[in-house]
Amino acid sequence: MPWQVEFSPTAERDISAIAKPVRIHILERIAWLTQNFDSLTPFPLHGEWRGLYKFRTNDYRIIYKLKYKTRDIRIEYIDHRSKVYKKKRK
């Protein structure tokens, strides 16, 4: 059973601000992540970002939270690697 994905309002704004070809690639990678998540090892973040994980796709980072019981991946932030960690976590 694949994992389900949901986007936070911040992630929805992030993805809509990205150029269309890159946005399509990112959405394809998120779909791949949901299909293959059980064979991956999530990369946890530390410090202020504790409890979140990152997924790399080219120069972009997808920051997400996991809900193992319901098999949900909640996308919190999506941005270029030079900007994503400078965002203020809510």
N, CA, C and O atoms as CSV, one atom per row, in Angstrom:
chain,resi,resn,atom,element,x,y,z
A,1,MET,N,N,0.845,-1.181,0.000
A,1,MET,CA,C,0.000,0.000,0.000
A,1,MET,C,C,0.891,1.246,0.000
A,1,MET,O,O,1.741,1.389,0.879
A,2,PRO,N,N,0.713,2.145,-0.968
A,2,PRO,CA,C,1.562,3.344,-1.017
A,2,PRO,C,C,1.213,4.326,0.098
A,2,PRO,O,O,0.114,4.305,0.654
A,3,TRP,N,N,2.145,5.153,0.395
A,3,TRP,CA,C,1.924,6.221,1.351
A,3,TRP,C,C,1.080,7.305,0.696
A,3,TRP,O,O,1.122,7.496,-0.519
A,4,GLN,N,N,0.319,8.006,1.517
A,4,GLN,CA,C,-0.491,9.135,1.042
A,4,GLN,C,C,0.296,10.417,1.291
A,4,GLN,O,O,1.070,10.504,2.244
A,5,VAL,N,N,0.093,11.403,0.437
A,5,VAL,CA,C,0.802,12.667,0.591
A,5,VAL,C,C,-0.200,13.800,0.758
A,5,VAL,O,O,-1.251,13.825,0.117
A,6,GLU,N,N,0.144,14.723,1.623
A,6,GLU,CA,C,-0.651,15.938,1.777
A,6,GLU,C,C,0.312,17.117,1.858
A,6,GLU,O,O,1.454,16.966,2.293
A,7,PHE,N,N,-0.146,18.271,1.444
A,7,PHE,CA,C,0.682,19.476,1.419
A,7,PHE,C,C,0.182,20.469,2.455
A,7,PHE,O,O,-1.022,20.697,2.573
A,8,SER,N,N,1.097,21.055,3.198
A,8,SER,CA,C,0.731,22.147,4.094
A,8,SER,C,C,0.436,23.369,3.232
A,8,SER,O,O,0.848,23.411,2.073
A,9,PRO,N,N,-0.266,24.358,3.768
A,9,PRO,CA,C,-0.495,25.592,2.995
A,9,PRO,C,C,0.823,26.247,2.553
A,9,PRO,O,O,0.901,26.804,1.458
A,10,THR,N,N,1.840,26.183,3.393
A,10,THR,CA,C,3.148,26.746,3.036
A,10,THR,C,C,3.745,25.993,1.850
A,10,THR,O,O,4.273,26.611,0.925
A,11,ALA,N,N,3.666,24.678,1.873
A,11,ALA,CA,C,4.205,23.876,0.768
A,11,ALA,C,C,3.436,24.142,-0.527
A,11,ALA,O,O,4.026,24.158,-1.607
A,12,GLU,N,N,2.139,24.348,-0.422
A,12,GLU,CA,C,1.350,24.669,-1.617
A,12,GLU,C,C,1.799,25.996,-2.229
A,12,GLU,O,O,1.903,26.117,-3.450
A,13,ARG,N,N,2.064,26.996,-1.375
A,13,ARG,CA,C,2.577,28.275,-1.876
A,13,ARG,C,C,3.970,28.088,-2.477
A,13,ARG,O,O,4.283,28.647,-3.528
A,14,ASP,N,N,4.802,27.294,-1.796
A,14,ASP,CA,C,6.159,27.050,-2.292
A,14,ASP,C,C,6.132,26.438,-3.689
A,14,ASP,O,O,6.816,26.920,-4.592
A,15,ILE,N,N,5.350,25.386,-3.870
A,15,ILE,CA,C,5.342,24.670,-5.145
A,15,ILE,C,C,4.743,25.529,-6.254
A,15,ILE,O,O,5.172,25.429,-7.404
A,16,SER,N,N,3.775,26.359,-5.937
A,16,SER,CA,C,3.173,27.202,-6.978
A,16,SER,C,C,4.119,28.309,-7.440
A,16,SER,O,O,3.942,28.851,-8.531
A,17,ALA,N,N,5.118,28.651,-6.627
A,17,ALA,CA,C,6.068,29.708,-6.977
A,17,ALA,C,C,7.233,29.197,-7.831
A,17,ALA,O,O,8.041,29.988,-8.316
A,18,ILE,N,N,7.318,27.889,-8.012
A,18,ILE,CA,C,8.429,27.283,-8.762
A,18,ILE,C,C,8.048,27.195,-10.237
A,18,ILE,O,O,6.892,26.942,-10.576
A,19,ALA,N,N,9.027,27.405,-11.102
A,19,ALA,CA,C,8.794,27.335,-12.552
A,19,ALA,C,C,8.175,25.984,-12.931
A,19,ALA,O,O,8.493,24.954,-12.337
A,20,LYS,N,N,7.299,26.008,-13.915
A,20,LYS,CA,C,6.503,24.828,-14.273
A,20,LYS,C,C,7.331,23.572,-14.570
A,20,LYS,O,O,6.982,22.512,-14.050
A,21,PRO,N,N,8.404,23.618,-15.372
A,21,PRO,CA,C,9.156,22.379,-15.631
A,21,PRO,C,C,9.765,21.777,-14.351
A,21,PRO,O,O,9.778,20.560,-14.170
A,22,VAL,N,N,10.262,22.645,-13.482
A,22,VAL,CA,C,10.844,22.170,-12.224
A,22,VAL,C,C,9.737,21.651,-11.314
A,22,VAL,O,O,9.909,20.632,-10.646
A,23,ARG,N,N,8.601,22.345,-11.285
A,23,ARG,CA,C,7.463,21.921,-10.466
A,23,ARG,C,C,6.998,20.532,-10.868
A,23,ARG,O,O,6.729,19.694,-10.006
A,24,ILE,N,N,6.903,20.279,-12.162
A,24,ILE,CA,C,6.483,18.961,-12.645
A,24,ILE,C,C,7.469,17.891,-12.185
A,24,ILE,O,O,7.066,16.818,-11.736
A,25,HIS,N,N,8.747,18.187,-12.298
A,25,HIS,CA,C,9.768,17.224,-11.851
A,25,HIS,C,C,9.625,16.948,-10.350
A,25,HIS,O,O,9.683,15.793,-9.929
A,26,ILE,N,N,9.441,17.981,-9.552
A,26,ILE,CA,C,9.297,17.808,-8.103
A,26,ILE,C,C,8.071,16.963,-7.779
A,26,ILE,O,O,8.144,16.071,-6.934
A,27,LEU,N,N,6.954,17.228,-8.436
A,27,LEU,CA,C,5.738,16.445,-8.189
A,27,LEU,C,C,5.909,14.985,-8.606
A,27,LEU,O,O,5.375,14.086,-7.957
A,28,GLU,N,N,6.646,14.750,-9.680
A,28,GLU,CA,C,6.946,13.370,-10.082
A,28,GLU,C,C,7.806,12.677,-9.030
A,28,GLU,O,O,7.598,11.500,-8.737
A,29,ARG,N,N,8.763,13.395,-8.464
A,29,ARG,CA,C,9.623,12.817,-7.421
A,29,ARG,C,C,8.829,12.537,-6.146
A,29,ARG,O,O,9.082,11.541,-5.468
A,30,ILE,N,N,7.880,13.397,-5.816
A,30,ILE,CA,C,7.034,13.150,-4.648
A,30,ILE,C,C,6.185,11.894,-4.884
A,30,ILE,O,O,6.019,11.079,-3.976
A,31,ALA,N,N,5.659,11.741,-6.081
A,31,ALA,CA,C,4.899,10.531,-6.411
A,31,ALA,C,C,5.791,9.297,-6.296
A,31,ALA,O,O,5.361,8.268,-5.775
A,32,TRP,N,N,7.029,9.393,-6.779
A,32,TRP,CA,C,7.976,8.287,-6.658
A,32,TRP,C,C,8.241,7.971,-5.190
A,32,TRP,O,O,8.299,6.805,-4.800
A,33,LEU,N,N,8.401,9.017,-4.378
A,33,LEU,CA,C,8.644,8.836,-2.944
A,33,LEU,C,C,7.515,8.045,-2.292
A,33,LEU,O,O,7.776,7.139,-1.500
A,34,THR,N,N,6.274,8.371,-2.612
A,34,THR,CA,C,5.148,7.675,-1.993
A,34,THR,C,C,5.101,6.203,-2.398
A,34,THR,O,O,4.700,5.350,-1.606
A,35,GLN,N,N,5.507,5.909,-3.620
A,35,GLN,CA,C,5.485,4.527,-4.098
A,35,GLN,C,C,6.638,3.690,-3.541
A,35,GLN,O,O,6.505,2.478,-3.375
A,36,ASN,N,N,7.755,4.330,-3.256
A,36,ASN,CA,C,8.966,3.605,-2.871
A,36,ASN,C,C,9.423,3.860,-1.446
A,36,ASN,O,O,10.523,3.454,-1.070
A,37,PHE,N,N,8.604,4.520,-0.652
A,37,PHE,CA,C,9.042,4.944,0.670
A,37,PHE,C,C,9.470,3.788,1.563
A,37,PHE,O,O,10.414,3.931,2.340
A,38,ASP,N,N,8.802,2.660,1.468
A,38,ASP,CA,C,9.119,1.529,2.341
A,38,ASP,C,C,10.524,0.969,2.103
A,38,ASP,O,O,11.067,0.291,2.975
A,39,SER,N,N,11.113,1.238,0.952
A,39,SER,CA,C,12.458,0.733,0.675
A,39,SER,C,C,13.534,1.800,0.903
A,39,SER,O,O,14.706,1.565,0.611
A,40,LEU,N,N,13.147,2.958,1.415
A,40,LEU,CA,C,14.080,4.058,1.655
A,40,LEU,C,C,14.346,4.243,3.144
A,40,LEU,O,O,13.581,3.781,3.991
A,41,THR,N,N,15.433,4.922,3.443
A,41,THR,CA,C,15.721,5.335,4.808
A,41,THR,C,C,15.551,6.848,4.864
A,41,THR,O,O,16.324,7.574,4.240
A,42,PRO,N,N,14.554,7.337,5.600
A,42,PRO,CA,C,14.339,8.785,5.672
A,42,PRO,C,C,15.555,9.487,6.274
A,42,PRO,O,O,16.210,8.946,7.165
A,43,PHE,N,N,15.854,10.688,5.789
A,43,PHE,CA,C,16.983,11.468,6.281
A,43,PHE,C,C,16.456,12.501,7.279
A,43,PHE,O,O,15.873,13.508,6.876
A,44,PRO,N,N,16.661,12.256,8.591
A,44,PRO,CA,C,16.114,13.169,9.604
A,44,PRO,C,C,16.913,14.463,9.687
A,44,PRO,O,O,18.121,14.484,9.454
A,45,LEU,N,N,16.213,15.536,10.023
A,45,LEU,CA,C,16.852,16.827,10.247
A,45,LEU,C,C,17.043,17.022,11.746
A,45,LEU,O,O,16.449,16.309,12.554
A,46,HIS,N,N,17.869,17.986,12.108
A,46,HIS,CA,C,18.233,18.178,13.511
A,46,HIS,C,C,17.976,19.616,13.946
A,46,HIS,O,O,17.609,20.474,13.143
A,47,GLY,N,N,18.179,19.852,15.236
A,47,GLY,CA,C,18.041,21.198,15.778
A,47,GLY,C,C,16.625,21.710,15.658
A,47,GLY,O,O,15.674,21.024,16.034
A,48,GLU,N,N,16.481,22.913,15.136
A,48,GLU,CA,C,15.184,23.556,14.967
A,48,GLU,C,C,14.257,22.719,14.087
A,48,GLU,O,O,13.036,22.838,14.181
A,49,TRP,N,N,14.827,21.881,13.241
A,49,TRP,CA,C,14.060,21.090,12.276
A,49,TRP,C,C,13.788,19.664,12.770
A,49,TRP,O,O,13.320,18.823,12.003
A,50,ARG,N,N,14.076,19.393,14.025
A,50,ARG,CA,C,13.861,18.052,14.579
A,50,ARG,C,C,12.412,17.603,14.357
A,50,ARG,O,O,11.476,18.383,14.528
A,51,GLY,N,N,12.249,16.357,13.980
A,51,GLY,CA,C,10.920,15.806,13.712
A,51,GLY,C,C,10.536,15.856,12.246
A,51,GLY,O,O,9.499,15.328,11.845
A,52,LEU,N,N,11.390,16.503,11.441
A,52,LEU,CA,C,11.145,16.587,10.007
A,52,LEU,C,C,12.242,15.845,9.254
A,52,LEU,O,O,13.307,15.554,9.798
A,53,TYR,N,N,11.960,15.552,8.009
A,53,TYR,CA,C,12.889,14.817,7.154
A,53,TYR,C,C,13.063,15.570,5.849
A,53,TYR,O,O,12.235,16.406,5.487
A,54,LYS,N,N,14.163,15.264,5.135
A,54,LYS,CA,C,14.356,15.914,3.838
A,54,LYS,C,C,14.452,14.875,2.739
A,54,LYS,O,O,14.884,13.742,2.948
A,55,PHE,N,N,14.031,15.306,1.562
A,55,PHE,CA,C,14.148,14.504,0.351
A,55,PHE,C,C,14.736,15.417,-0.704
A,55,PHE,O,O,14.189,16.485,-0.979
A,56,ARG,N,N,15.839,15.010,-1.291
A,56,ARG,CA,C,16.520,15.832,-2.278
A,56,ARG,C,C,16.047,15.504,-3.678
A,56,ARG,O,O,15.836,14.342,-4.025
A,57,THR,N,N,15.884,16.541,-4.472
A,57,THR,CA,C,15.610,16.372,-5.888
A,57,THR,C,C,16.299,17.511,-6.619
A,57,THR,O,O,15.861,18.660,-6.557
A,58,ASN,N,N,17.366,17.186,-7.302
A,58,ASN,CA,C,18.230,18.176,-7.944
A,58,ASN,C,C,18.646,19.222,-6.913
A,58,ASN,O,O,19.181,18.869,-5.862
A,59,ASP,N,N,18.408,20.499,-7.195
A,59,ASP,CA,C,18.810,21.562,-6.272
A,59,ASP,C,C,17.702,21.951,-5.302
A,59,ASP,O,O,17.823,22.951,-4.595
A,60,TYR,N,N,16.638,21.184,-5.261
A,60,TYR,CA,C,15.514,21.486,-4.381
A,60,TYR,C,C,15.446,20.487,-3.240
A,60,TYR,O,O,15.901,19.349,-3.352
A,61,ARG,N,N,14.864,20.946,-2.139
A,61,ARG,CA,C,14.670,20.090,-0.984
A,61,ARG,C,C,13.192,20.076,-0.633
A,61,ARG,O,O,12.517,21.105,-0.640
A,62,ILE,N,N,12.718,18.892,-0.328
A,62,ILE,CA,C,11.344,18.689,0.108
A,62,ILE,C,C,11.432,18.325,1.588
A,62,ILE,O,O,11.992,17.289,1.946
A,63,ILE,N,N,10.888,19.165,2.428
A,63,ILE,CA,C,10.913,18.938,3.870
A,63,ILE,C,C,9.551,18.379,4.251
A,63,ILE,O,O,8.516,18.962,3.927
A,64,TYR,N,N,9.558,17.243,4.941
A,64,TYR,CA,C,8.287,16.575,5.222
A,64,TYR,C,C,8.251,15.985,6.616
A,64,TYR,O,O,9.281,15.825,7.270
A,65,LYS,N,N,7.046,15.666,7.057
A,65,LYS,CA,C,6.785,15.044,8.347
A,65,LYS,C,C,6.110,13.705,8.085
A,65,LYS,O,O,5.325,13.574,7.146
A,66,LEU,N,N,6.413,12.720,8.907
A,66,LEU,CA,C,5.842,11.380,8.723
A,66,LEU,C,C,4.795,11.062,9.786
A,66,LEU,O,O,4.929,11.433,10.952
A,67,LYS,N,N,3.758,10.368,9.350
A,67,LYS,CA,C,2.756,9.804,10.256
A,67,LYS,C,C,2.713,8.310,9.931
A,67,LYS,O,O,1.989,7.883,9.031
A,68,TYR,N,N,3.494,7.521,10.672
A,68,TYR,CA,C,3.636,6.097,10.363
A,68,TYR,C,C,2.332,5.321,10.500
A,68,TYR,O,O,2.043,4.451,9.678
A,69,LYS,N,N,1.547,5.622,11.518
A,69,LYS,CA,C,0.322,4.856,11.752
A,69,LYS,C,C,-0.668,4.968,10.596
A,69,LYS,O,O,-1.318,3.988,10.229
A,70,THR,N,N,-0.777,6.152,10.031
A,70,THR,CA,C,-1.728,6.362,8.935
A,70,THR,C,C,-1.057,6.347,7.568
A,70,THR,O,O,-1.722,6.508,6.545
A,71,ARG,N,N,0.274,6.151,7.549
A,71,ARG,CA,C,1.067,6.107,6.320
A,71,ARG,C,C,0.897,7.396,5.495
A,71,ARG,O,O,0.668,7.367,4.286
A,72,ASP,N,N,1.019,8.510,6.201
A,72,ASP,CA,C,0.915,9.819,5.568
A,72,ASP,C,C,2.262,10.512,5.535
A,72,ASP,O,O,3.033,10.444,6.492
A,73,ILE,N,N,2.538,11.175,4.429
A,73,ILE,CA,C,3.699,12.053,4.291
A,73,ILE,C,C,3.135,13.456,4.122
A,73,ILE,O,O,2.453,13.743,3.138
A,74,ARG,N,N,3.417,14.319,5.074
A,74,ARG,CA,C,2.943,15.708,4.995
A,74,ARG,C,C,4.101,16.596,4.565
A,74,ARG,O,O,5.078,16.762,5.296
A,75,ILE,N,N,3.980,17.160,3.379
A,75,ILE,CA,C,5.004,18.049,2.846
A,75,ILE,C,C,4.846,19.406,3.532
A,75,ILE,O,O,3.787,20.029,3.452
A,76,GLU,N,N,5.901,19.856,4.204
A,76,GLU,CA,C,5.845,21.118,4.931
A,76,GLU,C,C,6.433,22.277,4.137
A,76,GLU,O,O,5.859,23.366,4.118
A,77,TYR,N,N,7.581,22.053,3.476
A,77,TYR,CA,C,8.256,23.105,2.728
A,77,TYR,C,C,8.887,22.521,1.470
A,77,TYR,O,O,9.302,21.362,1.459
A,78,ILE,N,N,8.958,23.317,0.420
A,78,ILE,CA,C,9.675,22.957,-0.802
A,78,ILE,C,C,10.375,24.218,-1.277
A,78,ILE,O,O,9.734,25.246,-1.497
A,79,ASP,N,N,11.689,24.140,-1.434
A,79,ASP,CA,C,12.397,25.314,-1.924
A,79,ASP,C,C,13.797,24.909,-2.371
A,79,ASP,O,O,14.240,23.778,-2.166
A,80,HIS,N,N,14.468,25.862,-2.980
A,80,HIS,CA,C,15.847,25.656,-3.413
A,80,HIS,C,C,16.711,25.375,-2.192
A,80,HIS,O,O,16.445,25.895,-1.108
A,81,ARG,N,N,17.721,24.575,-2.358
A,81,ARG,CA,C,18.558,24.177,-1.226
A,81,ARG,C,C,19.219,25.364,-0.536
A,81,ARG,O,O,19.527,25.285,0.653
A,82,SER,N,N,19.447,26.470,-1.260
A,82,SER,CA,C,20.079,27.635,-0.659
A,82,SER,C,C,19.117,28.449,0.210
A,82,SER,O,O,19.556,29.303,0.980
A,83,LYS,N,N,17.802,28.189,0.092
A,83,LYS,CA,C,16.812,28.978,0.817
A,83,LYS,C,C,15.994,28.194,1.835
A,83,LYS,O,O,15.530,28.763,2.823
A,84,VAL,N,N,15.817,26.923,1.611
A,84,VAL,CA,C,14.816,26.174,2.380
A,84,VAL,C,C,15.116,26.146,3.878
A,84,VAL,O,O,14.189,26.225,4.685
A,85,TYR,N,N,16.370,26.038,4.265
A,85,TYR,CA,C,16.686,25.934,5.688
A,85,TYR,C,C,16.697,27.294,6.376
A,85,TYR,O,O,16.827,27.369,7.598
A,86,LYS,N,N,16.563,28.369,5.601
A,86,LYS,CA,C,16.513,29.717,6.175
A,86,LYS,C,C,15.078,30.115,6.523
A,86,LYS,O,O,14.842,31.158,7.132
A,87,LYS,N,N,14.141,29.284,6.135
A,87,LYS,CA,C,12.741,29.568,6.444
A,87,LYS,C,C,12.519,29.396,7.927
A,87,LYS,O,O,13.121,28.531,8.563
A,88,LYS,N,N,11.670,30.207,8.462
A,88,LYS,CA,C,11.338,30.127,9.882
A,88,LYS,C,C,10.321,29.021,10.062
A,88,LYS,O,O,9.225,29.075,9.505
A,89,ARG,N,N,10.688,28.020,10.841
A,89,ARG,CA,C,9.764,26.916,11.104
A,89,ARG,C,C,8.667,27.372,12.041
A,89,ARG,O,O,8.929,28.036,13.044
A,90,LYS,N,N,7.442,27.016,11.714
A,90,LYS,CA,C,6.285,27.428,12.519
A,90,LYS,C,C,5.959,26.407,13.566
A,90,LYS,O,O,5.015,26.590,14.334
